[in-house]
């Protein structure tokens, strides 16, 4: 199981990558493995300003539906269009083609308060 060192993580199993004040967010390899085969992603928060830990969408797998939580406060600017036709990209490439949203974050410095790859690995093992 991978936890890339250039990303930060949440206890709710989201990952986040920051470039300037834009964050790319998805769910971790651990999370997709626990969920199983992902069949549908529902995100209808584009254009909405949300607080940290607010629900920004849901992910539906064969066995369950789970909420998706925003790691940092900001405005959702984009949803990965590929996930509409291929939600299974989250299973096959959680940290790449399976990203879920892009967000303009209110305070990029808050990124440093999230879990490092080492801390996240300890959480899930």
LUMGU-514133 format. One record per residue: z, y, x of N, C-alpha, C in turn; residue number from 0; residue in three letters. Coordinates in steps of 0.1 Angstrom, whole numbers. Atoms other than C-alpha are relative to their C-alpha. Layout:
{n_zz: Z	n_yy: Y	n_xx: X	ca_zz: Z	ca_yy: Y	ca_xx: X	c_zz: Z	c_yy: Y	c_xx: X	nr: NUM	rest: ALA};
...
This chain:
{n_zz: 0	n_yy: -12	n_xx: 8	ca_zz: 0	ca_yy: 0	ca_xx: 0	c_zz: 0	c_yy: 12	c_xx: 9	nr: 0	rest: UNK};
{n_zz: 2	n_yy: -12	n_xx: -8	ca_zz: -10	ca_yy: 34	ca_xx: 13	c_zz: 8	c_yy: 12	c_xx: -6	nr: 1	rest: UNK};
{n_zz: -6	n_yy: -13	n_xx: 4	ca_zz: 9	ca_yy: 67	ca_xx: 13	c_zz: -4	c_yy: 10	c_xx: 11	nr: 2	rest: UNK};
{n_zz: 5	n_yy: -9	n_xx: -11	ca_zz: -13	ca_yy: 92	ca_xx: 33	c_zz: 10	c_yy: 11	c_xx: 3	nr: 3	rest: UNK};
{n_zz: -10	n_yy: -10	n_xx: -5	ca_zz: 9	ca_yy: 115	ca_xx: 54	c_zz: -4	c_yy: 14	c_xx: -3	nr: 4	rest: UNK};
{n_zz: 4	n_yy: -14	n_xx: 2	ca_zz: -11	ca_yy: 147	ca_xx: 46	c_zz: 3	c_yy: 4	c_xx: -15	nr: 5	rest: UNK};
{n_zz: -3	n_yy: -3	n_xx: 14	ca_zz: -1	ca_yy: 144	ca_xx: 9	c_zz: 16	c_yy: 1	c_xx: -2	nr: 6	rest: UNK};
{n_zz: -14	n_yy: 1	n_xx: 4	ca_zz: 33	ca_yy: 150	ca_xx: -8	c_zz: 0	c_yy: -7	c_xx: -13	nr: 7	rest: UNK};
{n_zz: -2	n_yy: 9	n_xx: 11	ca_zz: 47	ca_yy: 129	ca_xx: -36	c_zz: 11	c_yy: 4	c_xx: -9	nr: 8	rest: UNK};
{n_zz: -11	n_yy: -3	n_xx: 9	ca_zz: 69	ca_yy: 131	ca_xx: -67	c_zz: 7	c_yy: -14	c_xx: -3	nr: 9	rest: UNK};
{n_zz: -8	n_yy: 12	n_xx: 5	ca_zz: 96	ca_yy: 106	ca_xx: -80	c_zz: -7	c_yy: -6	c_xx: -12	nr: 10	rest: UNK};
{n_zz: 7	n_yy: 5	n_xx: 12	ca_zz: 73	ca_yy: 103	ca_xx: -110	c_zz: -14	c_yy: -6	c_xx: 4	nr: 11	rest: UNK};
{n_zz: 12	n_yy: 7	n_xx: -6	ca_zz: 45	ca_yy: 88	ca_xx: -87	c_zz: -13	c_yy: 8	c_xx: -1	nr: 12	rest: UNK};
{n_zz: 12	n_yy: -8	n_xx: -1	ca_zz: 21	ca_yy: 117	ca_xx: -86	c_zz: -1	c_yy: 4	c_xx: 15	nr: 13	rest: UNK};
{n_zz: 2	n_yy: -5	n_xx: -13	ca_zz: 5	ca_yy: 128	ca_xx: -53	c_zz: -6	c_yy: 14	c_xx: -1	nr: 14	rest: UNK};
{n_zz: 5	n_yy: -14	n_xx: 0	ca_zz: -5	ca_yy: 164	ca_xx: -44	c_zz: -5	c_yy: 3	c_xx: 14	nr: 15	rest: UNK};
{n_zz: 5	n_yy: -5	n_xx: -13	ca_zz: -27	ca_yy: 179	ca_xx: -17	c_zz: -3	c_yy: 15	c_xx: -2	nr: 16	rest: UNK};
{n_zz: 2	n_yy: -15	n_xx: 1	ca_zz: -27	ca_yy: 217	ca_xx: -11	c_zz: -10	c_yy: 5	c_xx: 10	nr: 17	rest: UNK};
{n_zz: 10	n_yy: -7	n_xx: -8	ca_zz: -56	ca_yy: 237	ca_xx: 2	c_zz: 1	c_yy: 15	c_xx: -5	nr: 18	rest: UNK};
{n_zz: -2	n_yy: -13	n_xx: 4	ca_zz: -47	ca_yy: 274	ca_xx: 1	c_zz: 10	c_yy: 0	c_xx: -12	nr: 19	rest: UNK};
{n_zz: -9	n_yy: 1	n_xx: 12	ca_zz: -33	ca_yy: 279	ca_xx: -35	c_zz: -6	c_yy: -10	c_xx: -10	nr: 20	rest: UNK};
{n_zz: 6	n_yy: 11	n_xx: 8	ca_zz: -54	ca_yy: 250	ca_xx: -49	c_zz: 6	c_yy: -13	c_xx: 3	nr: 21	rest: UNK};
{n_zz: -6	n_yy: 13	n_xx: -2	ca_zz: -37	ca_yy: 217	ca_xx: -54	c_zz: -9	c_yy: -10	c_xx: -8	nr: 22	rest: UNK};
{n_zz: 6	n_yy: 11	n_xx: 6	ca_zz: -55	ca_yy: 184	ca_xx: -61	c_zz: 11	c_yy: -10	c_xx: -3	nr: 23	rest: UNK};
{n_zz: -11	n_yy: 8	n_xx: 4	ca_zz: -33	ca_yy: 160	ca_xx: -80	c_zz: -5	c_yy: -13	c_xx: -6	nr: 24	rest: UNK};
{n_zz: 4	n_yy: 13	n_xx: 6	ca_zz: -35	ca_yy: 123	ca_xx: -89	c_zz: 13	c_yy: -9	c_xx: -1	nr: 25	rest: UNK};
{n_zz: -11	n_yy: 9	n_xx: -1	ca_zz: -13	ca_yy: 92	ca_xx: -92	c_zz: -1	c_yy: -8	c_xx: 12	nr: 26	rest: UNK};
{n_zz: -1	n_yy: 8	n_xx: -12	ca_zz: -2	ca_yy: 71	ca_xx: -63	c_zz: -6	c_yy: -14	c_xx: -1	nr: 27	rest: UNK};
{n_zz: 4	n_yy: 13	n_xx: -1	ca_zz: -15	ca_yy: 38	ca_xx: -52	c_zz: 10	c_yy: -10	c_xx: -6	nr: 28	rest: UNK};
{n_zz: -11	n_yy: 8	n_xx: 6	ca_zz: 19	ca_yy: 23	ca_xx: -62	c_zz: -1	c_yy: 1	c_xx: -15	nr: 29	rest: UNK};
{n_zz: 1	n_yy: -2	n_xx: 15	ca_zz: 16	ca_yy: 38	ca_xx: -97	c_zz: -11	c_yy: -7	c_xx: -6	nr: 30	rest: UNK};
{n_zz: 12	n_yy: 7	n_xx: 6	ca_zz: -19	ca_yy: 25	ca_xx: -104	c_zz: 2	c_yy: -15	c_xx: 1	nr: 31	rest: UNK};
{n_zz: -3	n_yy: 14	n_xx: -1	ca_zz: -7	ca_yy: -9	ca_xx: -92	c_zz: 9	c_yy: -5	c_xx: -10	nr: 32	rest: UNK};
{n_zz: -10	n_yy: 4	n_xx: 11	ca_zz: 22	ca_yy: -9	ca_xx: -116	c_zz: -6	c_yy: 1	c_xx: -14	nr: 33	rest: UNK};
{n_zz: 6	n_yy: -2	n_xx: 13	ca_zz: 1	ca_yy: 3	ca_xx: -145	c_zz: -10	c_yy: -11	c_xx: -3	nr: 34	rest: UNK};
{n_zz: 11	n_yy: 10	n_xx: 2	ca_zz: -27	ca_yy: -23	ca_xx: -140	c_zz: -13	c_yy: 7	c_xx: -2	nr: 35	rest: UNK};
{n_zz: 13	n_yy: -5	n_xx: 2	ca_zz: -62	ca_yy: -17	ca_xx: -151	c_zz: 0	c_yy: 12	c_xx: -9	nr: 36	rest: UNK};
{n_zz: 1	n_yy: -13	n_xx: 7	ca_zz: -67	ca_yy: 19	ca_xx: -162	c_zz: -12	c_yy: 1	c_xx: -8	nr: 37	rest: UNK};
{n_zz: 11	n_yy: 0	n_xx: 9	ca_zz: -89	ca_yy: 23	ca_xx: -192	c_zz: -3	c_yy: 13	c_xx: -6	nr: 38	rest: UNK};
{n_zz: 3	n_yy: -13	n_xx: 6	ca_zz: -86	ca_yy: 59	ca_xx: -203	c_zz: 10	c_yy: 10	c_xx: 6	nr: 39	rest: UNK};
{n_zz: -8	n_yy: -12	n_xx: -4	ca_zz: -74	ca_yy: 93	ca_xx: -190	c_zz: -1	c_yy: 11	c_xx: -10	nr: 40	rest: UNK};
{n_zz: 1	n_yy: -11	n_xx: 10	ca_zz: -65	ca_yy: 120	ca_xx: -215	c_zz: 7	c_yy: 12	c_xx: 6	nr: 41	rest: UNK};
{n_zz: -5	n_yy: -13	n_xx: -5	ca_zz: -61	ca_yy: 155	ca_xx: -200	c_zz: -7	c_yy: 11	c_xx: -7	nr: 42	rest: UNK};
{n_zz: 6	n_yy: -11	n_xx: 8	ca_zz: -66	ca_yy: 185	ca_xx: -223	c_zz: 8	c_yy: 13	c_xx: 3	nr: 43	rest: UNK};
{n_zz: -8	n_yy: -12	n_xx: -3	ca_zz: -46	ca_yy: 211	ca_xx: -204	c_zz: -8	c_yy: 10	c_xx: 9	nr: 44	rest: UNK};
{n_zz: 8	n_yy: -9	n_xx: -8	ca_zz: -75	ca_yy: 229	ca_xx: -186	c_zz: 2	c_yy: 14	c_xx: -5	nr: 45	rest: UNK};
{n_zz: -3	n_yy: -14	n_xx: 4	ca_zz: -67	ca_yy: 267	ca_xx: -186	c_zz: 14	c_yy: 3	c_xx: -4	nr: 46	rest: UNK};
{n_zz: -14	n_yy: -3	n_xx: 4	ca_zz: -31	ca_yy: 262	ca_xx: -194	c_zz: 9	c_yy: 1	c_xx: 12	nr: 47	rest: UNK};
{n_zz: -11	n_yy: -2	n_xx: -11	ca_zz: -2	ca_yy: 275	ca_xx: -172	c_zz: 11	c_yy: -9	c_xx: -4	nr: 48	rest: UNK};
{n_zz: -11	n_yy: 10	n_xx: 2	ca_zz: 24	ca_yy: 248	ca_xx: -169	c_zz: 11	c_yy: 1	c_xx: 11	nr: 49	rest: UNK};
{n_zz: -11	n_yy: 0	n_xx: -9	ca_zz: 58	ca_yy: 246	ca_xx: -153	c_zz: 0	c_yy: -13	c_xx: 8	nr: 50	rest: UNK};
{n_zz: -1	n_yy: 13	n_xx: -8	ca_zz: 66	ca_yy: 220	ca_xx: -126	c_zz: 7	c_yy: -10	c_xx: -9	nr: 51	rest: UNK};
{n_zz: -5	n_yy: 12	n_xx: 7	ca_zz: 73	ca_yy: 186	ca_xx: -141	c_zz: -4	c_yy: 0	c_xx: -15	nr: 52	rest: UNK};
{n_zz: 6	n_yy: 0	n_xx: 14	ca_zz: 55	ca_yy: 195	ca_xx: -174	c_zz: -10	c_yy: -11	c_xx: -1	nr: 53	rest: UNK};
{n_zz: 10	n_yy: 10	n_xx: 2	ca_zz: 33	ca_yy: 168	ca_xx: -188	c_zz: -14	c_yy: 7	c_xx: -1	nr: 54	rest: UNK};
{n_zz: 13	n_yy: -6	n_xx: 0	ca_zz: -4	ca_yy: 176	ca_xx: -181	c_zz: -10	c_yy: -9	c_xx: -6	nr: 55	rest: UNK};
{n_zz: 10	n_yy: 10	n_xx: 6	ca_zz: -20	ca_yy: 145	ca_xx: -196	c_zz: 7	c_yy: -14	c_xx: -1	nr: 56	rest: UNK};
{n_zz: -4	n_yy: 13	n_xx: 1	ca_zz: -17	ca_yy: 108	ca_xx: -201	c_zz: -10	c_yy: -10	c_xx: 7	nr: 57	rest: UNK};
{n_zz: 9	n_yy: 10	n_xx: -6	ca_zz: -31	ca_yy: 77	ca_xx: -184	c_zz: 3	c_yy: -13	c_xx: -8	nr: 58	rest: UNK};
{n_zz: -2	n_yy: 12	n_xx: 8	ca_zz: -37	ca_yy: 46	ca_xx: -205	c_zz: -5	c_yy: -12	c_xx: 8	nr: 59	rest: UNK};
{n_zz: 4	n_yy: 12	n_xx: -6	ca_zz: -38	ca_yy: 12	ca_xx: -190	c_zz: 1	c_yy: -11	c_xx: -10	nr: 60	rest: UNK};
{n_zz: 0	n_yy: 11	n_xx: 10	ca_zz: -42	ca_yy: -22	ca_xx: -206	c_zz: 13	c_yy: -3	c_xx: -6	nr: 61	rest: UNK};
{n_zz: -13	n_yy: 3	n_xx: 5	ca_zz: -5	ca_yy: -27	ca_xx: -209	c_zz: 9	c_yy: 12	c_xx: -4	nr: 62	rest: UNK};
{n_zz: -9	n_yy: -11	n_xx: 3	ca_zz: 9	ca_yy: 8	ca_xx: -214	c_zz: -7	c_yy: 14	c_xx: 0	nr: 63	rest: UNK};
{n_zz: 5	n_yy: -14	n_xx: -2	ca_zz: 4	ca_yy: 46	ca_xx: -217	c_zz: 11	c_yy: 7	c_xx: 7	nr: 64	rest: UNK};
{n_zz: -10	n_yy: -8	n_xx: -7	ca_zz: 22	ca_yy: 69	ca_xx: -193	c_zz: -4	c_yy: 15	c_xx: 1	nr: 65	rest: UNK};
{n_zz: 2	n_yy: -14	n_xx: -2	ca_zz: 26	ca_yy: 106	ca_xx: -191	c_zz: -3	c_yy: 4	c_xx: 15	nr: 66	rest: UNK};
{n_zz: 3	n_yy: -6	n_xx: -13	ca_zz: 13	ca_yy: 126	ca_xx: -161	c_zz: 8	c_yy: 13	c_xx: 2	nr: 67	rest: UNK};
{n_zz: -9	n_yy: -12	n_xx: -2	ca_zz: 37	ca_yy: 152	ca_xx: -147	c_zz: -6	c_yy: 9	c_xx: 12	nr: 68	rest: UNK};
{n_zz: 5	n_yy: -9	n_xx: -10	ca_zz: 26	ca_yy: 183	ca_xx: -128	c_zz: 11	c_yy: 2	c_xx: 11	nr: 69	rest: UNK};
{n_zz: -10	n_yy: -1	n_xx: -11	ca_zz: 43	ca_yy: 184	ca_xx: -93	c_zz: 5	c_yy: 15	c_xx: 2	nr: 70	rest: UNK};
{n_zz: -3	n_yy: -14	n_xx: -3	ca_zz: 42	ca_yy: 222	ca_xx: -90	c_zz: -4	c_yy: 9	c_xx: -12	nr: 71	rest: UNK};
{n_zz: 4	n_yy: -9	n_xx: 10	ca_zz: 40	ca_yy: 251	ca_xx: -115	c_zz: -13	c_yy: 6	c_xx: 4	nr: 72	rest: UNK};
{n_zz: 13	n_yy: -6	n_xx: -3	ca_zz: 5	ca_yy: 264	ca_xx: -119	c_zz: -9	c_yy: -1	c_xx: -13	nr: 73	rest: UNK};
{n_zz: 10	n_yy: 0	n_xx: 10	ca_zz: -27	ca_yy: 266	ca_xx: -140	c_zz: -10	c_yy: -11	c_xx: 3	nr: 74	rest: UNK};
{n_zz: 10	n_yy: 11	n_xx: -2	ca_zz: -49	ca_yy: 235	ca_xx: -145	c_zz: -13	c_yy: 7	c_xx: -1	nr: 75	rest: UNK};
{n_zz: 13	n_yy: -6	n_xx: -1	ca_zz: -84	ca_yy: 246	ca_xx: -135	c_zz: -11	c_yy: -10	c_xx: -2	nr: 76	rest: UNK};
{n_zz: 11	n_yy: 10	n_xx: 1	ca_zz: -104	ca_yy: 214	ca_xx: -135	c_zz: 6	c_yy: -14	c_xx: -2	nr: 77	rest: UNK};
{n_zz: -3	n_yy: 14	n_xx: 2	ca_zz: -103	ca_yy: 178	ca_xx: -146	c_zz: -11	c_yy: -8	c_xx: 7	nr: 78	rest: UNK};
{n_zz: 10	n_yy: 8	n_xx: -6	ca_zz: -121	ca_yy: 151	ca_xx: -126	c_zz: -10	c_yy: -5	c_xx: -10	nr: 79	rest: UNK};
{n_zz: 10	n_yy: 4	n_xx: 11	ca_zz: -153	ca_yy: 147	ca_xx: -147	c_zz: -4	c_yy: -15	c_xx: 1	nr: 80	rest: UNK};
{n_zz: 4	n_yy: 14	n_xx: -2	ca_zz: -160	ca_yy: 112	ca_xx: -132	c_zz: 9	c_yy: -9	c_xx: -8	nr: 81	rest: UNK};
{n_zz: -9	n_yy: 9	n_xx: 7	ca_zz: -129	ca_yy: 98	ca_xx: -149	c_zz: -3	c_yy: -3	c_xx: -14	nr: 82	rest: UNK};
{n_zz: 4	n_yy: 3	n_xx: 14	ca_zz: -144	ca_yy: 101	ca_xx: -184	c_zz: -7	c_yy: -13	c_xx: -1	nr: 83	rest: UNK};
{n_zz: 8	n_yy: 12	n_xx: 1	ca_zz: -169	ca_yy: 74	ca_xx: -177	c_zz: 6	c_yy: -11	c_xx: 9	nr: 84	rest: UNK};
{n_zz: -6	n_yy: 10	n_xx: -9	ca_zz: -150	ca_yy: 56	ca_xx: -149	c_zz: 15	c_yy: 2	c_xx: 3	nr: 85	rest: UNK};
{n_zz: -15	n_yy: -2	n_xx: -3	ca_zz: -112	ca_yy: 58	ca_xx: -153	c_zz: 5	c_yy: -10	c_xx: 10	nr: 86	rest: UNK};
{n_zz: -4	n_yy: 10	n_xx: -10	ca_zz: -110	ca_yy: 27	ca_xx: -131	c_zz: -1	c_yy: 5	c_xx: 14	nr: 87	rest: UNK};
{n_zz: 0	n_yy: -6	n_xx: -13	ca_zz: -117	ca_yy: 50	ca_xx: -101	c_zz: 15	c_yy: 2	c_xx: 5	nr: 88	rest: UNK};
{n_zz: -14	n_yy: -2	n_xx: -4	ca_zz: -79	ca_yy: 56	ca_xx: -102	c_zz: 5	c_yy: -13	c_xx: 6	nr: 89	rest: UNK};
{n_zz: -4	n_yy: 13	n_xx: -6	ca_zz: -74	ca_yy: 19	ca_xx: -95	c_zz: -6	c_yy: -3	c_xx: 14	nr: 90	rest: UNK};
{n_zz: 7	n_yy: 4	n_xx: -12	ca_zz: -100	ca_yy: 16	ca_xx: -68	c_zz: 1	c_yy: 11	c_xx: 12	nr: 91	rest: UNK};
{n_zz: 0	n_yy: -11	n_xx: -10	ca_zz: -96	ca_yy: 50	ca_xx: -50	c_zz: 10	c_yy: 11	c_xx: -4	nr: 92	rest: UNK};
{n_zz: -10	n_yy: -9	n_xx: 6	ca_zz: -63	ca_yy: 66	ca_xx: -61	c_zz: 1	c_yy: 14	c_xx: 7	nr: 93	rest: UNK};
{n_zz: -2	n_yy: -12	n_xx: -7	ca_zz: -63	ca_yy: 92	ca_xx: -33	c_zz: -13	c_yy: 7	c_xx: 3	nr: 94	rest: UNK};
{n_zz: 13	n_yy: -6	n_xx: -3	ca_zz: -100	ca_yy: 100	ca_xx: -32	c_zz: -7	c_yy: 3	c_xx: -14	nr: 95	rest: UNK};
{n_zz: 8	n_yy: -2	n_xx: 12	ca_zz: -125	ca_yy: 96	ca_xx: -61	c_zz: 8	c_yy: 0	c_xx: -13	nr: 96	rest: UNK};
{n_zz: -9	n_yy: 1	n_xx: 12	ca_zz: -96	ca_yy: 89	ca_xx: -85	c_zz: 9	c_yy: 12	c_xx: -2	nr: 97	rest: UNK};
{n_zz: -8	n_yy: -12	n_xx: 3	ca_zz: -81	ca_yy: 124	ca_xx: -83	c_zz: -1	c_yy: 4	c_xx: -15	nr: 98	rest: UNK};
{n_zz: -1	n_yy: -3	n_xx: 14	ca_zz: -71	ca_yy: 138	ca_xx: -117	c_zz: -3	c_yy: 14	c_xx: -4	nr: 99	rest: UNK};
{n_zz: 2	n_yy: -15	n_xx: 4	ca_zz: -68	ca_yy: 176	ca_xx: -118	c_zz: 1	c_yy: 8	c_xx: 13	nr: 100	rest: UNK};
{n_zz: -2	n_yy: -11	n_xx: -10	ca_zz: -71	ca_yy: 207	ca_xx: -97	c_zz: 8	c_yy: 11	c_xx: -7	nr: 101	rest: UNK};
{n_zz: -10	n_yy: -9	n_xx: 5	ca_zz: -44	ca_yy: 233	ca_xx: -102	c_zz: 1	c_yy: 12	c_xx: 10	nr: 102	rest: UNK};
{n_zz: -4	n_yy: -12	n_xx: -8	ca_zz: -40	ca_yy: 269	ca_xx: -90	c_zz: 15	c_yy: 1	c_xx: -1	nr: 103	rest: UNK};
{n_zz: -15	n_yy: 0	n_xx: 0	ca_zz: -3	ca_yy: 268	ca_xx: -80	c_zz: 5	c_yy: 14	c_xx: 1	nr: 104	rest: UNK};
{n_zz: -7	n_yy: -13	n_xx: 0	ca_zz: 21	ca_yy: 297	ca_xx: -85	c_zz: 6	c_yy: 3	c_xx: 14	nr: 105	rest: UNK};
{n_zz: -6	n_yy: -1	n_xx: -13	ca_zz: 39	ca_yy: 291	ca_xx: -52	c_zz: -3	c_yy: -12	c_xx: 9	nr: 106	rest: UNK};
{n_zz: 4	n_yy: 11	n_xx: -8	ca_zz: 22	ca_yy: 269	ca_xx: -26	c_zz: 11	c_yy: -4	c_xx: 10	nr: 107	rest: UNK};
{n_zz: -11	n_yy: 4	n_xx: -8	ca_zz: 54	ca_yy: 269	ca_xx: -5	c_zz: 9	c_yy: -10	c_xx: -6	nr: 108	rest: UNK};
{n_zz: -7	n_yy: 10	n_xx: 7	ca_zz: 70	ca_yy: 247	ca_xx: -31	c_zz: -4	c_yy: -14	c_xx: 4	nr: 109	rest: UNK};
{n_zz: 6	n_yy: 13	n_xx: -4	ca_zz: 48	ca_yy: 219	ca_xx: -17	c_zz: 10	c_yy: -7	c_xx: 10	nr: 110	rest: UNK};
{n_zz: -9	n_yy: 6	n_xx: -11	ca_zz: 73	ca_yy: 215	ca_xx: 12	c_zz: 12	c_yy: -6	c_xx: -6	nr: 111	rest: UNK};
{n_zz: -11	n_yy: 6	n_xx: 6	ca_zz: 100	ca_yy: 206	ca_xx: -13	c_zz: -2	c_yy: -14	c_xx: -6	nr: 112	rest: UNK};
{n_zz: 3	n_yy: 13	n_xx: 5	ca_zz: 82	ca_yy: 175	ca_xx: -25	c_zz: 2	c_yy: -11	c_xx: 10	nr: 113	rest: UNK};
{n_zz: -3	n_yy: 11	n_xx: -9	ca_zz: 86	ca_yy: 140	ca_xx: -10	c_zz: -11	c_yy: -2	c_xx: 10	nr: 114	rest: UNK};
{n_zz: 10	n_yy: 3	n_xx: -10	ca_zz: 69	ca_yy: 132	ca_xx: 23	c_zz: -4	c_yy: -15	c_xx: -2	nr: 115	rest: UNK};
{n_zz: 5	n_yy: 14	n_xx: 2	ca_zz: 50	ca_yy: 99	ca_xx: 26	c_zz: 11	c_yy: -10	c_xx: 4	nr: 116	rest: UNK};
{n_zz: -11	n_yy: 8	n_xx: -4	ca_zz: 80	ca_yy: 84	ca_xx: 44	c_zz: 11	c_yy: -1	c_xx: -11	nr: 117	rest: UNK};
{n_zz: -10	n_yy: 0	n_xx: 10	ca_zz: 105	ca_yy: 94	ca_xx: 17	c_zz: -5	c_yy: -7	c_xx: -13	nr: 118	rest: UNK};
{n_zz: 6	n_yy: 7	n_xx: 12	ca_zz: 81	ca_yy: 82	ca_xx: -11	c_zz: 0	c_yy: -15	c_xx: 3	nr: 119	rest: UNK};
{n_zz: 0	n_yy: 15	n_xx: -3	ca_zz: 77	ca_yy: 48	ca_xx: 7	c_zz: 14	c_yy: -6	c_xx: -2	nr: 120	rest: UNK};
{n_zz: -14	n_yy: 5	n_xx: 2	ca_zz: 115	ca_yy: 44	ca_xx: 7	c_zz: 3	c_yy: -1	c_xx: -15	nr: 121	rest: UNK};
{n_zz: -3	n_yy: 0	n_xx: 15	ca_zz: 117	ca_yy: 53	ca_xx: -30	c_zz: -6	c_yy: -12	c_xx: -7	nr: 122	rest: UNK};
{n_zz: 7	n_yy: 11	n_xx: 7	ca_zz: 92	ca_yy: 26	ca_xx: -40	c_zz: 2	c_yy: -14	c_xx: 6	nr: 123	rest: UNK};
{n_zz: -2	n_yy: 13	n_xx: -6	ca_zz: 103	ca_yy: -2	ca_xx: -17	c_zz: 15	c_yy: -4	c_xx: -2	nr: 124	rest: UNK};
